[in-house]
Amino acid sequence: MNFNESVEYIHSLLAFGIKPGLERISMLLEMLDNPQDKLQFVHIAGTNGKGSTSTMISNMLIAEGYKTGLFTSPYVIDFCERIQINGENVSKNIFAGCVTEVREKIEELNKKDIIITEFEAITVSAFLCFVKTGCEYVVLEVGLGGRFDATNVIKNPKAVVITSISLDHIAILGDTIEKIAFEKCGIIKENVPVITSANQQDDALMVIKETCENKNCDLIITNPKSVEILDDSILGTVFVYNNNVYKTKLTGNHQIENTVNAIQCAKVLNLSENAIAQGIENTRMIARMEVIGDNPLIIRDGGHNEGCAEALYNFLAKYNVKNINMLIGLMADKDVEGYVSKIAPLCKSCVTVTPSNPRALDSEKLKTIAEKYCKNTKSINNPQDGYKYILSNTKKDETILVCGSFYLMSDIFGE
């Protein structure tokens, strides 16, 4: 298969839905000689902040001189963003070759009525890509939950980071913070160092502590409140932590928490202070409160739950962003009301759209929710049409905010 055929094949597996469990992926990996056993991992779980934390740790490892793989999801612009080697998207030829190899084994399993899901196929393909390109370390972001997530097939990571936990995927992970934290903590292995933040909700922190105690793990609880901010603008932050000065292009108070977690993980991995600082400064996150235009100010932010909404709200308030025209699209299985009720009241207008994903909430249904909080709300089903509309109806001294699902970001800004 070529690259386009490989992506089409991966997407075709969406029809099988989300099926948590490790039995199927373990069978598939065994047929491929268990490539994951040839790699060293840092494993990242949590509700919010996984992508930023993973990318920073990856950049720190790269700065230290390690050939480093990064596995994240979803992608924003290019499918190959999900699998990176030394900060660059995996080559389309390598990806296509790995997917072709994986497909052969999947079809053998299909004959035995063992069905591999989309995320399982991507995860296995990523492991193959990392081995074939000679990666020494892989920073591995959990897809959904942790305990039964396909990435949890790995055995002994060098470190585990649990980022901020909030209500998300409640139909699958549970309807309380404790239940969700339990699922996230499923990636914690015996005697593996664990890093998390003192900013965790008390119920989540309790579960993390109990899990680490039961598994004899060293638990490092970072303290973002000890950070001293030297300079702060919508374009980035300079701060002091543990007597070291760091510069980051990432903005928002939540990114301080993510950065401090990444720093402590790097300490566990014995990375140099120079590599840590360089890795932080080199990190840029697509569609994480990212400013992409001026006159008008254009901000894009991928996020879909109440925690993301809280972070975005704080960001907009902190930098006194005004006259906001919002374009929003969300998945139906997210906490839509919680997200919209936080952000929509800040906006002078709102356009709802339907991202191109089977789980997307219809724009008309989203409009019904959004107009409770922003009266000037309009539904335009197609995301690109919605973006064109909001561009043409925003003055130069106003702000465009594109927010919600990462699938929406791909619809508007993708190739």
PyMOL commands that set and color helices and strands:
alter all, ss='L'
color gray80, all
select helices_A, chain A and resi 3-16+23-31+35-38+50-64+79-82+92-110+118-132+150-153+170-173+177-187+202-214+224-226+253-268+273-281+306-318+336-346+363-370+383-392+406-413
alter helices_A, ss='H'
color red, helices_A
select strands_A, chain A and resi 40-45+68-71+83-85+88-89+137-141+159-162+194-197+219-222+228-233+236-241+244-248+290-293+297-302+324-329+347-352+377-379+399-404
alter strands_A, ss='S'
color yellow, strands_A
deselect
rebuild
show_as cartoon
